[in-house]
Amino acid sequence: MKELLNKELPIFGSKQMDEAEFKRLVNDLDHNKDSEVDFKEYVCFLACITMGFNEFFKDDPSKQHRRK
């Protein structure tokens, strides 16, 4: 799963996640503490990231991508 997360979500930076970072992220995402991140937990995570980016771009119009 760590490789998939590094590939799918490069937002965590240009460096690869080390094992401790990965375990901390999975622990934070695993709300029911069953040692797995299920679809509902993952979708919640993606929604939070989306809302964060929305706020980031909404607050500063100069950061928005403009089409030419």
C-alpha atoms as one frame of an Amber mdcrd trajectory, in Angstrom:
protein
   0.000   0.000   0.000   2.893   2.376   0.734   4.070   2.231  -2.876   0.540
   2.941  -4.107   0.230   5.916  -1.766   3.587   7.315  -2.876   2.565   6.892
  -6.522  -1.019   8.137  -6.261  -0.478  11.008  -3.838   2.795  12.746  -4.679
   1.489  15.695  -2.663   3.368  14.397   0.349   6.504  15.770  -1.209   9.131
  14.708  -3.629  10.696  12.287  -1.165   9.343   8.809  -0.612   7.581   8.121
   2.690   9.661   6.167   5.138   8.132   3.318   7.131   7.449   5.431  10.246
   5.650   8.122   8.228   3.601   5.496   6.444   2.571   3.787   9.700   1.600
   7.132  11.229  -0.519   8.013   8.181  -2.266   4.619   8.140  -2.898   4.876
  11.889  -4.405   8.347  11.434  -6.625   7.162   8.573  -7.744   3.963  10.323
 -10.624   5.400  12.340 -12.040   2.049  13.478  -8.546   0.713  14.383  -8.873
  -2.569  12.478  -5.340  -2.161  11.022  -6.761  -1.514   7.554  -7.749   1.621
   5.692 -11.071   0.747   4.119 -12.757   2.553   1.238 -14.826   4.826   3.491
 -11.756   5.913   5.473  -9.787   6.527   2.275 -12.600   8.561   0.685 -12.831
  10.671   3.853  -9.096  11.335   3.569  -9.436  12.375  -0.080 -12.364  14.658
   0.783 -10.281  16.390   3.467  -7.411  16.931   1.022  -9.843  18.296  -1.576
 -11.390  20.728   0.908  -7.938  21.879   1.996  -6.861  22.617  -1.553 -10.153
  24.353  -2.231  -9.567  26.686   0.720  -5.954  27.269  -0.354  -6.913  28.332
  -3.870 -10.077  30.175  -2.878  -8.267  32.453  -0.420  -5.599  33.641  -2.861
  -6.697  34.195  -6.471  -3.074  34.641  -7.579  -2.471  30.928  -6.865  -5.214
  29.824  -9.210  -4.269  28.316 -12.537  -5.361  30.535 -15.392  -6.016  29.353
 -18.914  -4.557  31.354 -21.755
